[in-house]
Amino acid sequence: MWERSRQRFLSKVMGPYFEVLCREFATRHAREVFEGGVGEVAAGTVVDPSTRKQIQVDVAVLGPAYPNEARAVRSLGEAKWDKVMGVRHLQRLRRARDLLAAKGYDTSRTVLACYSGAGFDADLTSAARGDDRVLLVDLPVLYG
């Protein structure tokens, strides 16, 4: 029975719970990790008009809303509980950031964050090395 239910359990229970933990991490560590004040941490979607698809953002960190100022996007993150993350996840986040910039958001200091319970492949680890606008959060960091 478990073998038939395992994937459903991971996607319907563990995945959403892990996303909540990642948003809590972003809220708790916002001042240490993201530049500027934080007004809101949530999940959301960004519509890509060129493909007519939505890009799911599991952890969106926005700055405070000020009148007559572009809202700052402090971080965009994707969370995967049971999948090793790769460069394609980072590319999706870059695309979401670029779409938000085109809509008038301030993305000049946006950190792209990959949260994984299973780790990161070598290409993503290499891409993140030395780039302070890419954050990799694994279980030791999440629970540290």
N, C-alpha and C positions, 0 to 999 in steps of 0.2 A: 504494500500500500504506500509506504513512504517513497519508494522510487517513482511512483506515478504522481505523487503529490509534491515532491521536493521542489521542482521548478516553480510551481504555482506559489508555494510557500515563500520561496526566495523573492519572487517578483511582487507578490501582493502583501506580504507581511514584512519581511526583512528589508527589502528595498525602501519602502516608504519610511520605516522606522529609522533606517540609516540616514535618510535625507533629513529627517527631523534632528538627529544628533549633529549632523553637519551644520545645519542652520544655528543650532545652539552653540556650537564651537565658534562660528563666525560672530555671533552676538557677544560671546564671552571674551573673545580675543580681538575684537574689532580695533581697539585703540593700538594694540601691539602690531597688528598685521596690515591694516589699511590706513592710508593717510587721510586725515581730515575726520570730521565728525560723522557719526552714523545716525541716520534717522529711522531706518527700517531694514529688516532682514526678512525675506520671504522667498517663495517660489513663484515662478511665472513663465510666460512664454513670449517669444519674440517672433513675429511673423516675417518670413522671408518672401517678399513679393516676387522675386525672380523664379522661385521654385514653387510658390504657393503652398509652402509647408511651414510648420511651426517648429521653432527651436526651443526645446524644453530647457529651462534654467532652474536647477534644483536649489541653488543658493544664490540669491540676488541680494547684494548689500548696497543700499542706496544712501546717499548723504541726506542731510536734512533738506526740506523744501523751503527755499527762500523766495519771496516775491521778486519777480523780474530777473531771476537768475536760472540758468540751465541746471537741472537737477544732476548732481554728480552720481555716477555709478562707481562705487568703490570696488566692487568685485562681482564677477559672474562665475558661478561654479556648477560643476556637474558632479554627481555622486553615484558611484557604482559599488554596491556591496559585494557582489560575487564575480566581478569581471576585472581582469587586468586592464588598466587604462592605457591608451596609446595616443599618438600624435593626432589621430583623427578627432579625439575628444577635444583636444586643445584647438584644433581648427574650427570646430563647431562653435566653441566659445568666442573665438576671434571674429567669426562671422556675426554672431549675436552682438558683440561689442560694436562692430562696424555699422550694423543696422541701427543700433540705438544712437550712435553718433550722428548718423544721417537724419534721425528724427529730432535732433536738437539736444540730446543728453550730453553732459560733459563726461567723456570717457578718457580724458587725457592721462589719468592716473589709475585706470581700472586694472585691478589684479585679476588674472584668470586663474581660477582654482580648480584643481582636480582632487576629489575626495574619493579614496578607494579603500575598501576592505580587503581587496585581493592584491593590491600593489600596482606598479607601473612598469611598462616595458622599457627597454634600454633606450629606445628612440625618444620617448617622452622624458625620461630622466635626463638625457643629454640635452634636449631642447630647453629644459627648465634650469639647467646648471648655468649660473651666472646671470640669469634674467630675473631681476627682482619684481617683474610684473607677472611671473608665473609661480604659483604656489602649489606644491604637492603635499597633500595631507593624507597620511596613512594611519593605521590604527595606533601605533605608538605616539604619533603626534596628536591625534584626536583625543586619546586618553591620557596624554602626558601632563 
